[in-house]
Amino acid sequence: MNHDILQPVPQGSDRAQEAENRRIAAIADELERLCTVYGAQCGAGQANVGPFEAEQRAAEQMAKDQGFWIPMGNVFSLGIPGPSGNENNTYVAETVIYKVNNLFNSGSIVNLLRKVLMHNAIFPDTAYSFHGFAGFDGRTVQPVIIQPRVADAHPASQIMIDTYMAALGFEKTALEGRFINGVYEAWDLVPRNVLADSEGDIFVVDAEIKLIQ
């Protein structure tokens, strides 16, 4: 594994975001590999070494080896605590928002990173980058992702959201805030997760996304 690809990528251009997406994919791939190694070393038959625990310990070791481990007590240095949902605690800095994700919706770090890549493909204006793993030694590990901060914005109306998603080639389903195209299904696209700025531009800051099988 070339560990150079796991290093942070300076942002500021489409090419930089493409590089960051490759980095996120590489981290997810490496974590999957390390989970397999960890499970084999610990013994897959042991009741206390399930897939989630293996991923947590592999993520902690990777982060410490590669220099992106964040002791949980240090997350308050990321920014001013902001609104929190059922999945993210947020910390607001001048130009970005840090999201410390508890994996409640995704179920695993790898699943979350794959979802981040889908978000970046659909909604590049609010593309995520990866900051690190926060946690307590030997205990809970939570990914920390970064998103651009949308200044002077307010929740978009559902009509604005529906129109925006149609412009992206998505069809509205019978369930409010749920859309599909030939590749993705995206939902939870409701005013609390979508912002509009003073010029009427739309920014999706949170969404659930999966590939259509």
N, C-alpha and C positions, 0 to 999 in steps of 0.2 A: 504494500500500500504506500503510495506517495503521500506523505503527511503534509507536504506543502499545500495540497489542495484543500486541507482543512483550515488553513489560515484565513483570517478575515479579509474580505475584498473591499477596497475603497469604493463607495457608491458615487453616483453622479451621472451615469450615462446608461443607455440601453445595453451596451456591451458589458459594463460593469455588473448590471443586474443579471445578465446571462451567465457571467462568471460566478456570481453569488448563487444562482440557481444550481449550477454544476456542483458548487461546494456543498450546498444543502443535500443534494442527491448523493454525493460521495459520503457525507456523514451518515446518512440513513443506511447506505450500503455497508459501510464499515461497521456500523452498530449491529446490523443483522448478522454480519460475519462473527463479530465478537460474542454475540449472544449464543451462537452455535458452539463456539469454543468454550465459553463459560459453562454452558449446560453439559458439555462432554466432560470437562474437568471436574465438575461438582457431582456428576452422576445424575442423569435425567430421571432416574427412578426415585430420587429423594423427594419426599412430599413438600419440603420447604424450598425447593428450587423449581418453581414454575416459570413459565415464559416471562411473566411480568417482573418477577424478582431478578431473573437472569438479565433482562434488559436494563433494569435499574442499576445493577452492579456494574454491568459492562459500560453503561453511559457514564457512571461516576469515574471509572478507571480511565476511559477515553478522555474525559474532560480534564482530569488531573494530568495525564500524560501530555496532552496537547495544549494545555494552558488556558482552557476556557471553563474551568471550574469556578463557581461563585458560591462561597459559603452563604447559606440562607440569610444570615444576619446582615450581609452586605447588600442585599437587594434594595434597601432603602436609599443607598447612595446613587441608584440609577436615576432617580428623579422624584418628583413630588407624587405621593400616592394619589391615584385617580380613581375613577369608577371601576368597580369590580363586578364581574358576572359570575355565572356558575362554573366558568372554565378558566377565566383569566383574572389575575390581579394586575392592575396597570400602574405604571410609574411614568409620569409625564416630564419630559425634558423640553428644551427650547424648540427643537425641530422634529423630534421623534417621540414615539410612545413605546415603552418597553412593556411586553406582556409576559408575565410569568404564568405558565400554563399548567394546570393541575391534572390534565389528561382525562378529565371527567367525560368529555364527549368523544375523544379520539381513542381512549383505551390503551394506547401505547405511544412511546416517543416516535417510533418509526412511522406509525399511522399519521401522527401529527405532522411530521416533516413531509410526508407524501401529500397531505392535504395542503400544506403551505405552498408546495410547488404547483398544485392545481390552482390555488388562489392567485399565485403570481402569473400564471398563464392567462387566466380569465380577466383579472383586475390589475393590470400592471401599474396603474396610478397609485395603488396602495400596496405594492408588492412588499413582502416581508424579507428581512434578512435574519440571519441566525447570529445570536450573541453568545450563548453558552448554556451550560446546565447549572442550575442552582439547587442546593440541597444541603442536607445534614449528612455528615460522614456516616456511611453505612446504612442510611435510612432513605427517606424520600428524595427523589431526583425529579426536578421540574424543568422543562426546556424554557429558555428565555429567548423570545423573538422580538424583533424591532419592526415598527411600521412608521412611515412618515406621519407627522402630525398635520391634520387638516385645520388650518386656522380660520377663525371667524365663520364657523359652519354651524348648521342646525340640522336636526333630523329631517330627512327627505320625506315627502308624502308618499303614500303607497302608489299613487298614480305616477309620480315621478320615477319611482323604482321600476314599475311595470314597463314604462316607456323606455327607460334606460336598458333594461334587460332585453327588450324586443330589439333595440338597436344593436345589441351584441349578438343577435341571432338566436335568442332563447325564446321558447314558447312558454306561456303561462299555463300552469296546471289548475285544477279545481281547488287546490289548497293555496290560500293566500301566502305569498312570499316564497312559493316553490316554483322552480322553472327547470326546463330541460332543453337540451339540444341533442345533436347526434352523438355527443361524446360525454357530456357531463350532466349530472343532476345537481342543482344548487337550491338550497332552501334556507329558511330563517332570514330571508332578505326582506326585512320589515324595518320601519323607521328607526328603531333603536340601534340598528346595525348599519345603517346607510346614511351618509351625510350629504348635504347640499351646501355649497358655499354661496357667497354673495352674488356670484355671477350665474348661479344655477347649475354649475358643474356638479356631477354626482360622484361620490366616493364610497365604495363598499369597504367598510372597515372590519367587518366580521361576517362570515357566512359558513354554513356547512356545505361541503361539496363531496361528491363521490363520482367515480367513473361509472358510466352505464355499461353494464355487462352485456 
